[in-house]
Amino acid sequence: MIKDGREFLKLCRPQAYNFIFADAWPGKYSHLHFALSTLAVSGLYLIDDLLPQSNWPNHHQLKVDDLLSFFNQLDSFAISHLHWDSGCAVITKLKEDAFETELIAWEDYKFLFSEETF
């Protein structure tokens, strides 16, 4: 399927996937609530490009830090950091959670739930 990632995430069924590799902005730095709702309990969410890189735009490290902080604050996900290559994290969904209602209001995390591409 060839489709814009934002549109694809909006159309996915809840808990439809056991594995998500979020390599693009949608589902990693925007539209996160759509991506996580499609992940089944016990499913794995893999993200990369977490270590600083010379080609990053200004302030991108802040987004990376906020994304990792978001997952570290949730009891419904377990995160394992892998500090090799570009930096990866393997995140396991432990239970269904209402993370959106808890954390979406936090100013630091608003961009994660945005439906805009920055």
Chimera marker file (.cmm) of the C-alpha trace (Angstrom):
<marker_set name="trace">
<marker id="1" x="0.000" y="0.000" z="0.000" r="1" g="1" b="0" radius="0.5"/>
<marker id="2" x="1.290" y="3.425" z="-0.900" r="1" g="1" b="0" radius="0.5"/>
<marker id="3" x="-0.417" y="6.076" z="1.156" r="1" g="1" b="0" radius="0.5"/>
<marker id="4" x="0.434" y="9.139" z="3.182" r="1" g="1" b="0" radius="0.5"/>
<marker id="5" x="1.359" y="7.961" z="6.686" r="1" g="1" b="0" radius="0.5"/>
<marker id="6" x="-1.001" y="10.422" z="8.347" r="1" g="1" b="0" radius="0.5"/>
<marker id="7" x="-3.973" y="9.236" z="6.331" r="1" g="1" b="0" radius="0.5"/>
<marker id="8" x="-3.058" y="5.572" z="6.789" r="1" g="1" b="0" radius="0.5"/>
<marker id="9" x="-2.902" y="5.905" z="10.578" r="1" g="1" b="0" radius="0.5"/>
<marker id="10" x="-6.323" y="7.539" z="10.705" r="1" g="1" b="0" radius="0.5"/>
<marker id="11" x="-7.853" y="4.578" z="8.838" r="1" g="1" b="0" radius="0.5"/>
<marker id="12" x="-6.306" y="1.745" z="10.869" r="1" g="1" b="0" radius="0.5"/>
<marker id="13" x="-8.374" y="-0.443" z="13.155" r="1" g="1" b="0" radius="0.5"/>
<marker id="14" x="-7.623" y="-0.402" z="16.897" r="1" g="1" b="0" radius="0.5"/>
<marker id="15" x="-5.108" y="-3.045" z="18.017" r="1" g="1" b="0" radius="0.5"/>
<marker id="16" x="-4.610" y="-4.239" z="14.438" r="1" g="1" b="0" radius="0.5"/>
<marker id="17" x="-0.811" y="-4.606" z="14.547" r="1" g="1" b="0" radius="0.5"/>
<marker id="18" x="1.671" y="-6.534" z="16.670" r="1" g="1" b="0" radius="0.5"/>
<marker id="19" x="4.686" y="-4.607" z="15.368" r="1" g="1" b="0" radius="0.5"/>
<marker id="20" x="5.122" y="-1.003" z="14.276" r="1" g="1" b="0" radius="0.5"/>
<marker id="21" x="8.399" y="0.442" z="13.016" r="1" g="1" b="0" radius="0.5"/>
<marker id="22" x="7.926" y="4.198" z="13.191" r="1" g="1" b="0" radius="0.5"/>
<marker id="23" x="10.596" y="5.532" z="10.869" r="1" g="1" b="0" radius="0.5"/>
<marker id="24" x="8.754" y="8.614" z="9.616" r="1" g="1" b="0" radius="0.5"/>
<marker id="25" x="7.364" y="11.697" z="11.324" r="1" g="1" b="0" radius="0.5"/>
<marker id="26" x="3.693" y="10.535" z="11.382" r="1" g="1" b="0" radius="0.5"/>
<marker id="27" x="3.345" y="7.963" z="14.132" r="1" g="1" b="0" radius="0.5"/>
<marker id="28" x="6.506" y="9.125" z="15.859" r="1" g="1" b="0" radius="0.5"/>
<marker id="29" x="6.473" y="12.922" z="16.215" r="1" g="1" b="0" radius="0.5"/>
<marker id="30" x="2.859" y="13.525" z="15.215" r="1" g="1" b="0" radius="0.5"/>
<marker id="31" x="-0.268" y="11.371" z="15.079" r="1" g="1" b="0" radius="0.5"/>
<marker id="32" x="1.174" y="9.255" z="17.897" r="1" g="1" b="0" radius="0.5"/>
<marker id="33" x="-2.229" y="8.506" z="19.409" r="1" g="1" b="0" radius="0.5"/>
<marker id="34" x="-3.323" y="6.944" z="16.114" r="1" g="1" b="0" radius="0.5"/>
<marker id="35" x="-0.217" y="4.755" z="15.930" r="1" g="1" b="0" radius="0.5"/>
<marker id="36" x="-0.423" y="3.586" z="19.529" r="1" g="1" b="0" radius="0.5"/>
<marker id="37" x="-4.125" y="2.789" z="19.297" r="1" g="1" b="0" radius="0.5"/>
<marker id="38" x="-3.410" y="0.446" z="16.365" r="1" g="1" b="0" radius="0.5"/>
<marker id="39" x="-0.785" y="-1.424" z="18.403" r="1" g="1" b="0" radius="0.5"/>
<marker id="40" x="-2.064" y="-4.587" z="20.076" r="1" g="1" b="0" radius="0.5"/>
<marker id="41" x="-1.384" y="-5.275" z="23.743" r="1" g="1" b="0" radius="0.5"/>
<marker id="42" x="2.019" y="-7.064" z="23.910" r="1" g="1" b="0" radius="0.5"/>
<marker id="43" x="2.871" y="-5.455" z="20.571" r="1" g="1" b="0" radius="0.5"/>
<marker id="44" x="6.219" y="-3.823" z="19.842" r="1" g="1" b="0" radius="0.5"/>
<marker id="45" x="6.724" y="-0.229" z="18.724" r="1" g="1" b="0" radius="0.5"/>
<marker id="46" x="10.229" y="0.395" z="17.362" r="1" g="1" b="0" radius="0.5"/>
<marker id="47" x="11.625" y="3.872" z="16.812" r="1" g="1" b="0" radius="0.5"/>
<marker id="48" x="15.041" y="4.891" z="15.543" r="1" g="1" b="0" radius="0.5"/>
<marker id="49" x="17.115" y="8.033" z="15.012" r="1" g="1" b="0" radius="0.5"/>
<marker id="50" x="17.183" y="8.895" z="18.700" r="1" g="1" b="0" radius="0.5"/>
<marker id="51" x="20.847" y="9.856" z="19.064" r="1" g="1" b="0" radius="0.5"/>
<marker id="52" x="21.970" y="13.330" z="17.930" r="1" g="1" b="0" radius="0.5"/>
<marker id="53" x="22.806" y="13.632" z="14.245" r="1" g="1" b="0" radius="0.5"/>
<marker id="54" x="24.540" y="16.453" z="12.393" r="1" g="1" b="0" radius="0.5"/>
<marker id="55" x="21.700" y="16.859" z="9.878" r="1" g="1" b="0" radius="0.5"/>
<marker id="56" x="18.962" y="17.422" z="12.464" r="1" g="1" b="0" radius="0.5"/>
<marker id="57" x="17.077" y="20.710" z="12.376" r="1" g="1" b="0" radius="0.5"/>
<marker id="58" x="17.384" y="23.070" z="15.337" r="1" g="1" b="0" radius="0.5"/>
<marker id="59" x="15.524" y="21.930" z="18.442" r="1" g="1" b="0" radius="0.5"/>
<marker id="60" x="14.927" y="18.400" z="17.124" r="1" g="1" b="0" radius="0.5"/>
<marker id="61" x="16.720" y="16.911" z="20.138" r="1" g="1" b="0" radius="0.5"/>
<marker id="62" x="14.006" y="18.453" z="22.329" r="1" g="1" b="0" radius="0.5"/>
<marker id="63" x="11.365" y="16.510" z="20.400" r="1" g="1" b="0" radius="0.5"/>
<marker id="64" x="13.343" y="13.284" z="20.811" r="1" g="1" b="0" radius="0.5"/>
<marker id="65" x="13.731" y="13.916" z="24.537" r="1" g="1" b="0" radius="0.5"/>
<marker id="66" x="10.017" y="14.654" z="24.927" r="1" g="1" b="0" radius="0.5"/>
<marker id="67" x="9.039" y="11.530" z="22.982" r="1" g="1" b="0" radius="0.5"/>
<marker id="68" x="11.193" y="9.319" z="25.207" r="1" g="1" b="0" radius="0.5"/>
<marker id="69" x="9.997" y="11.106" z="28.333" r="1" g="1" b="0" radius="0.5"/>
<marker id="70" x="6.402" y="10.501" z="27.254" r="1" g="1" b="0" radius="0.5"/>
<marker id="71" x="6.937" y="6.741" z="27.129" r="1" g="1" b="0" radius="0.5"/>
<marker id="72" x="8.905" y="6.719" z="30.379" r="1" g="1" b="0" radius="0.5"/>
<marker id="73" x="5.921" y="8.319" z="32.165" r="1" g="1" b="0" radius="0.5"/>
<marker id="74" x="3.407" y="5.653" z="31.129" r="1" g="1" b="0" radius="0.5"/>
<marker id="75" x="2.726" y="2.476" z="33.098" r="1" g="1" b="0" radius="0.5"/>
<marker id="76" x="1.116" y="0.933" z="30.038" r="1" g="1" b="0" radius="0.5"/>
<marker id="77" x="4.377" y="0.790" z="28.056" r="1" g="1" b="0" radius="0.5"/>
<marker id="78" x="7.851" y="-0.606" z="28.798" r="1" g="1" b="0" radius="0.5"/>
<marker id="79" x="10.763" y="1.012" z="26.984" r="1" g="1" b="0" radius="0.5"/>
<marker id="80" x="14.234" y="-0.365" z="26.268" r="1" g="1" b="0" radius="0.5"/>
<marker id="81" x="16.833" y="2.082" z="24.948" r="1" g="1" b="0" radius="0.5"/>
<marker id="82" x="19.456" y="0.787" z="22.523" r="1" g="1" b="0" radius="0.5"/>
<marker id="83" x="22.417" y="3.162" z="22.266" r="1" g="1" b="0" radius="0.5"/>
<marker id="84" x="23.946" y="1.930" z="19.026" r="1" g="1" b="0" radius="0.5"/>
<marker id="85" x="23.874" y="3.118" z="15.447" r="1" g="1" b="0" radius="0.5"/>
<marker id="86" x="21.400" y="6.027" z="15.242" r="1" g="1" b="0" radius="0.5"/>
<marker id="87" x="19.803" y="5.121" z="18.569" r="1" g="1" b="0" radius="0.5"/>
<marker id="88" x="16.732" y="2.933" z="18.895" r="1" g="1" b="0" radius="0.5"/>
<marker id="89" x="14.035" y="2.183" z="21.403" r="1" g="1" b="0" radius="0.5"/>
<marker id="90" x="11.917" y="-0.937" z="21.590" r="1" g="1" b="0" radius="0.5"/>
<marker id="91" x="8.653" y="-0.171" z="23.338" r="1" g="1" b="0" radius="0.5"/>
<marker id="92" x="6.186" y="-2.845" z="24.432" r="1" g="1" b="0" radius="0.5"/>
<marker id="93" x="2.521" y="-2.091" z="24.984" r="1" g="1" b="0" radius="0.5"/>
<marker id="94" x="1.695" y="-3.738" z="28.313" r="1" g="1" b="0" radius="0.5"/>
<marker id="95" x="-1.972" y="-2.812" z="28.517" r="1" g="1" b="0" radius="0.5"/>
<marker id="96" x="-4.572" y="-0.623" z="26.893" r="1" g="1" b="0" radius="0.5"/>
<marker id="97" x="-4.441" y="2.819" z="28.449" r="1" g="1" b="0" radius="0.5"/>
<marker id="98" x="-6.120" y="6.170" z="28.284" r="1" g="1" b="0" radius="0.5"/>
<marker id="99" x="-2.768" y="7.923" z="27.843" r="1" g="1" b="0" radius="0.5"/>
<marker id="100" x="-4.397" y="10.486" z="25.617" r="1" g="1" b="0" radius="0.5"/>
<marker id="101" x="-6.555" y="11.890" z="28.386" r="1" g="1" b="0" radius="0.5"/>
<marker id="102" x="-3.725" y="11.871" z="30.935" r="1" g="1" b="0" radius="0.5"/>
<marker id="103" x="-0.846" y="13.290" z="28.955" r="1" g="1" b="0" radius="0.5"/>
<marker id="104" x="-2.265" y="14.983" z="25.885" r="1" g="1" b="0" radius="0.5"/>
<marker id="105" x="-2.895" y="18.100" z="27.977" r="1" g="1" b="0" radius="0.5"/>
<marker id="106" x="0.772" y="18.387" z="28.969" r="1" g="1" b="0" radius="0.5"/>
<marker id="107" x="2.303" y="21.192" z="26.949" r="1" g="1" b="0" radius="0.5"/>
<marker id="108" x="5.553" y="19.271" z="26.365" r="1" g="1" b="0" radius="0.5"/>
<marker id="109" x="3.715" y="16.434" z="24.625" r="1" g="1" b="0" radius="0.5"/>
<marker id="110" x="1.153" y="18.296" z="22.502" r="1" g="1" b="0" radius="0.5"/>
<marker id="111" x="3.202" y="17.949" z="19.317" r="1" g="1" b="0" radius="0.5"/>
<marker id="112" x="3.050" y="14.135" z="19.613" r="1" g="1" b="0" radius="0.5"/>
<marker id="113" x="-0.710" y="14.190" z="19.163" r="1" g="1" b="0" radius="0.5"/>
<marker id="114" x="-0.773" y="16.878" z="16.516" r="1" g="1" b="0" radius="0.5"/>
<marker id="115" x="-2.298" y="16.090" z="13.167" r="1" g="1" b="0" radius="0.5"/>
<marker id="116" x="0.014" y="18.554" z="11.467" r="1" g="1" b="0" radius="0.5"/>
<marker id="117" x="3.446" y="17.875" z="10.048" r="1" g="1" b="0" radius="0.5"/>
<marker id="118" x="6.059" y="20.334" z="11.237" r="1" g="1" b="0" radius="0.5"/>
<link id1="1" id2="2" r="1" g="1" b="0" radius="0.2"/>
<link id1="2" id2="3" r="1" g="1" b="0" radius="0.2"/>
<link id1="3" id2="4" r="1" g="1" b="0" radius="0.2"/>
<link id1="4" id2="5" r="1" g="1" b="0" radius="0.2"/>
<link id1="5" id2="6" r="1" g="1" b="0" radius="0.2"/>
<link id1="6" id2="7" r="1" g="1" b="0" radius="0.2"/>
<link id1="7" id2="8" r="1" g="1" b="0" radius="0.2"/>
<link id1="8" id2="9" r="1" g="1" b="0" radius="0.2"/>
<link id1="9" id2="10" r="1" g="1" b="0" radius="0.2"/>
<link id1="10" id2="11" r="1" g="1" b="0" radius="0.2"/>
<link id1="11" id2="12" r="1" g="1" b="0" radius="0.2"/>
<link id1="12" id2="13" r="1" g="1" b="0" radius="0.2"/>
<link id1="13" id2="14" r="1" g="1" b="0" radius="0.2"/>
<link id1="14" id2="15" r="1" g="1" b="0" radius="0.2"/>
<link id1="15" id2="16" r="1" g="1" b="0" radius="0.2"/>
<link id1="16" id2="17" r="1" g="1" b="0" radius="0.2"/>
<link id1="17" id2="18" r="1" g="1" b="0" radius="0.2"/>
<link id1="18" id2="19" r="1" g="1" b="0" radius="0.2"/>
<link id1="19" id2="20" r="1" g="1" b="0" radius="0.2"/>
<link id1="20" id2="21" r="1" g="1" b="0" radius="0.2"/>
<link id1="21" id2="22" r="1" g="1" b="0" radius="0.2"/>
<link id1="22" id2="23" r="1" g="1" b="0" radius="0.2"/>
<link id1="23" id2="24" r="1" g="1" b="0" radius="0.2"/>
<link id1="24" id2="25" r="1" g="1" b="0" radius="0.2"/>
<link id1="25" id2="26" r="1" g="1" b="0" radius="0.2"/>
<link id1="26" id2="27" r="1" g="1" b="0" radius="0.2"/>
<link id1="27" id2="28" r="1" g="1" b="0" radius="0.2"/>
<link id1="28" id2="29" r="1" g="1" b="0" radius="0.2"/>
<link id1="29" id2="30" r="1" g="1" b="0" radius="0.2"/>
<link id1="30" id2="31" r="1" g="1" b="0" radius="0.2"/>
<link id1="31" id2="32" r="1" g="1" b="0" radius="0.2"/>
<link id1="32" id2="33" r="1" g="1" b="0" radius="0.2"/>
<link id1="33" id2="34" r="1" g="1" b="0" radius="0.2"/>
<link id1="34" id2="35" r="1" g="1" b="0" radius="0.2"/>
<link id1="35" id2="36" r="1" g="1" b="0" radius="0.2"/>
<link id1="36" id2="37" r="1" g="1" b="0" radius="0.2"/>
<link id1="37" id2="38" r="1" g="1" b="0" radius="0.2"/>
<link id1="38" id2="39" r="1" g="1" b="0" radius="0.2"/>
<link id1="39" id2="40" r="1" g="1" b="0" radius="0.2"/>
<link id1="40" id2="41" r="1" g="1" b="0" radius="0.2"/>
<link id1="41" id2="42" r="1" g="1" b="0" radius="0.2"/>
<link id1="42" id2="43" r="1" g="1" b="0" radius="0.2"/>
<link id1="43" id2="44" r="1" g="1" b="0" radius="0.2"/>
<link id1="44" id2="45" r="1" g="1" b="0" radius="0.2"/>
<link id1="45" id2="46" r="1" g="1" b="0" radius="0.2"/>
<link id1="46" id2="47" r="1" g="1" b="0" radius="0.2"/>
<link id1="47" id2="48" r="1" g="1" b="0" radius="0.2"/>
<link id1="48" id2="49" r="1" g="1" b="0" radius="0.2"/>
<link id1="49" id2="50" r="1" g="1" b="0" radius="0.2"/>
<link id1="50" id2="51" r="1" g="1" b="0" radius="0.2"/>
<link id1="51" id2="52" r="1" g="1" b="0" radius="0.2"/>
<link id1="52" id2="53" r="1" g="1" b="0" radius="0.2"/>
<link id1="53" id2="54" r="1" g="1" b="0" radius="0.2"/>
<link id1="54" id2="55" r="1" g="1" b="0" radius="0.2"/>
<link id1="55" id2="56" r="1" g="1" b="0" radius="0.2"/>
<link id1="56" id2="57" r="1" g="1" b="0" radius="0.2"/>
<link id1="57" id2="58" r="1" g="1" b="0" radius="0.2"/>
<link id1="58" id2="59" r="1" g="1" b="0" radius="0.2"/>
<link id1="59" id2="60" r="1" g="1" b="0" radius="0.2"/>
<link id1="60" id2="61" r="1" g="1" b="0" radius="0.2"/>
<link id1="61" id2="62" r="1" g="1" b="0" radius="0.2"/>
<link id1="62" id2="63" r="1" g="1" b="0" radius="0.2"/>
<link id1="63" id2="64" r="1" g="1" b="0" radius="0.2"/>
<link id1="64" id2="65" r="1" g="1" b="0" radius="0.2"/>
<link id1="65" id2="66" r="1" g="1" b="0" radius="0.2"/>
<link id1="66" id2="67" r="1" g="1" b="0" radius="0.2"/>
<link id1="67" id2="68" r="1" g="1" b="0" radius="0.2"/>
<link id1="68" id2="69" r="1" g="1" b="0" radius="0.2"/>
<link id1="69" id2="70" r="1" g="1" b="0" radius="0.2"/>
<link id1="70" id2="71" r="1" g="1" b="0" radius="0.2"/>
<link id1="71" id2="72" r="1" g="1" b="0" radius="0.2"/>
<link id1="72" id2="73" r="1" g="1" b="0" radius="0.2"/>
<link id1="73" id2="74" r="1" g="1" b="0" radius="0.2"/>
<link id1="74" id2="75" r="1" g="1" b="0" radius="0.2"/>
<link id1="75" id2="76" r="1" g="1" b="0" radius="0.2"/>
<link id1="76" id2="77" r="1" g="1" b="0" radius="0.2"/>
<link id1="77" id2="78" r="1" g="1" b="0" radius="0.2"/>
<link id1="78" id2="79" r="1" g="1" b="0" radius="0.2"/>
<link id1="79" id2="80" r="1" g="1" b="0" radius="0.2"/>
<link id1="80" id2="81" r="1" g="1" b="0" radius="0.2"/>
<link id1="81" id2="82" r="1" g="1" b="0" radius="0.2"/>
<link id1="82" id2="83" r="1" g="1" b="0" radius="0.2"/>
<link id1="83" id2="84" r="1" g="1" b="0" radius="0.2"/>
<link id1="84" id2="85" r="1" g="1" b="0" radius="0.2"/>
<link id1="85" id2="86" r="1" g="1" b="0" radius="0.2"/>
<link id1="86" id2="87" r="1" g="1" b="0" radius="0.2"/>
<link id1="87" id2="88" r="1" g="1" b="0" radius="0.2"/>
<link id1="88" id2="89" r="1" g="1" b="0" radius="0.2"/>
<link id1="89" id2="90" r="1" g="1" b="0" radius="0.2"/>
<link id1="90" id2="91" r="1" g="1" b="0" radius="0.2"/>
<link id1="91" id2="92" r="1" g="1" b="0" radius="0.2"/>
<link id1="92" id2="93" r="1" g="1" b="0" radius="0.2"/>
<link id1="93" id2="94" r="1" g="1" b="0" radius="0.2"/>
<link id1="94" id2="95" r="1" g="1" b="0" radius="0.2"/>
<link id1="95" id2="96" r="1" g="1" b="0" radius="0.2"/>
<link id1="96" id2="97" r="1" g="1" b="0" radius="0.2"/>
<link id1="97" id2="98" r="1" g="1" b="0" radius="0.2"/>
<link id1="98" id2="99" r="1" g="1" b="0" radius="0.2"/>
<link id1="99" id2="100" r="1" g="1" b="0" radius="0.2"/>
<link id1="100" id2="101" r="1" g="1" b="0" radius="0.2"/>
<link id1="101" id2="102" r="1" g="1" b="0" radius="0.2"/>
<link id1="102" id2="103" r="1" g="1" b="0" radius="0.2"/>
<link id1="103" id2="104" r="1" g="1" b="0" radius="0.2"/>
<link id1="104" id2="105" r="1" g="1" b="0" radius="0.2"/>
<link id1="105" id2="106" r="1" g="1" b="0" radius="0.2"/>
<link id1="106" id2="107" r="1" g="1" b="0" radius="0.2"/>
<link id1="107" id2="108" r="1" g="1" b="0" radius="0.2"/>
<link id1="108" id2="109" r="1" g="1" b="0" radius="0.2"/>
<link id1="109" id2="110" r="1" g="1" b="0" radius="0.2"/>
<link id1="110" id2="111" r="1" g="1" b="0" radius="0.2"/>
<link id1="111" id2="112" r="1" g="1" b="0" radius="0.2"/>
<link id1="112" id2="113" r="1" g="1" b="0" radius="0.2"/>
<link id1="113" id2="114" r="1" g="1" b="0" radius="0.2"/>
<link id1="114" id2="115" r="1" g="1" b="0" radius="0.2"/>
<link id1="115" id2="116" r="1" g="1" b="0" radius="0.2"/>
<link id1="116" id2="117" r="1" g="1" b="0" radius="0.2"/>
<link id1="117" id2="118" r="1" g="1" b="0" radius="0.2"/>
</marker_set>
